[in-house]
Amino acid sequence: MPRPPASNIQVDAHNLHSKHLNRVVKVDCYYPTQITDFQELSLLLINDGQDLRTMKFEEILSRLYRSEDMAPVLYVGMHCSTDRKNEYGTAGVLDYKGRGAKAGLYTRFVMEELIPFIRQQYEVRSFLQKSFAGFSLGGLSALDIVWNHPQEFFIAAVFSGSLWWRDKD
């Protein structure tokens, strides 16, 4: 039986201590193995990064890159905490049950800790484009961060977004 081809995707797992969130944030970085200069990449941040493993994200990317259907991207999946309903949401407005209390701190983690870490770790001064994606509450969080930082991000991708978020019952 022939062996499957080796993956053309590198996955780096990092544990990043966040002073803003007062916890360690697990971060998985996915990128094509042939990349030698990260200056040539775009960046896509993805909330609920723990779900990327479940959905076999590495295999999906590997197939897409083998078919040459997409440009190289650095994908960064941030694992959520057990306090997900407080870290995700909108930074300026809690929902009617008071959820999202740490969304502002999560935004600060992304802007002040995560992006500088990525730039330092991969020796990148500037990405071609930066985008942010998420699922459900992670999608709402991604949309909120992109909306409030248009100078930093180019695109928001929201999958099954929790757009029901509101401040009144």
Residue pairs with C-beta under 8 A, 6 or more apart in sequence:
5 66
7 33
7 58
7 59
7 62
8 32
8 33
8 34
8 62
8 65
8 66
9 30
9 31
9 32
9 33
9 58
9 61
9 62
9 65
10 29
10 30
10 31
10 32
10 33
11 28
11 29
11 30
11 58
12 28
12 29
13 26
13 27
13 28
13 29
14 26
14 27
14 28
14 29
14 117
14 121
15 24
15 25
15 26
15 27
16 24
16 25
16 26
16 27
16 113
16 114
16 117
17 23
17 24
17 25
18 24
18 25
18 109
18 113
19 113
20 105
20 106
20 108
20 109
20 112
20 113
21 81
21 87
21 102
21 105
21 106
21 109
23 81
25 78
25 79
25 81
25 109
25 114
26 49
26 50
26 78
26 79
27 49
27 76
27 77
27 78
27 79
27 114
27 117
28 49
28 52
28 53
28 76
28 77
28 79
29 74
29 75
29 76
29 77
29 118
29 121
29 122
30 52
30 57
30 58
30 61
30 74
30 75
30 76
30 77
31 38
31 41
31 72
31 73
31 74
31 75
32 61
32 65
32 72
35 41
35 72
38 74
38 122
38 123
38 124
39 124
39 125
39 126
39 127
40 72
40 128
41 72
41 73
41 74
41 124
41 127
41 128
42 71
42 72
42 73
42 74
42 127
42 128
42 129
42 130
42 131
43 73
43 74
43 76
43 118
43 127
43 129
43 130
43 131
44 73
44 74
44 75
44 76
44 130
44 131
44 132
44 133
44 157
45 76
45 78
45 110
45 114
45 130
45 131
45 132
45 133
45 142
46 52
46 75
46 76
46 77
46 78
46 132
46 133
46 134
46 138
46 142
47 78
47 80
47 88
47 132
47 133
47 134
47 135
47 137
47 138
47 139
47 141
47 142
48 77
48 78
48 79
48 80
48 134
48 135
48 136
48 138
49 76
49 77
49 78
49 79
49 80
50 77
50 79
50 80
51 77
51 135
52 58
52 75
52 77
57 75
57 77
61 75
64 70
65 72
74 118
74 122
74 127
76 114
76 118
78 110
78 114
80 87
80 88
80 138
81 87
83 102
84 137
85 99
85 100
85 137
86 99
86 100
86 101
86 102
86 103
87 102
87 103
87 105
87 106
87 141
88 100
88 103
88 106
88 134
88 137
88 138
88 140
88 141
89 95
89 99
89 100
89 103
89 137
89 140
89 141
89 144
89 165
90 100
90 103
90 140
90 141
90 144
90 165
91 100
91 103
91 104
91 106
91 107
91 144
91 145
91 148
92 104
92 144
92 148
93 100
93 165
93 167
94 100
94 101
94 167
95 165
95 166
95 167
96 166
96 167
96 168
96 169
100 165
103 141
103 144
106 141
107 144
107 145
107 148
110 132
110 145
111 145
111 149
111 152
115 130
115 152
118 124
119 125
129 154
129 155
130 152
130 153
130 154
131 146
131 153
131 154
131 155
131 156
131 157
132 142
132 145
132 146
132 153
132 155
132 156
132 157
133 139
133 142
133 156
133 157
133 158
133 159
134 140
134 141
134 142
134 143
134 157
134 158
134 159
134 161
135 159
135 160
136 159
136 160
136 161
136 162
137 162
139 157
139 158
139 159
139 160
139 161
139 162
140 158
140 161
140 162
140 163
140 165
142 156
142 157
142 158
143 156
143 158
143 161
145 153
145 156
146 153
146 155
146 156
147 156
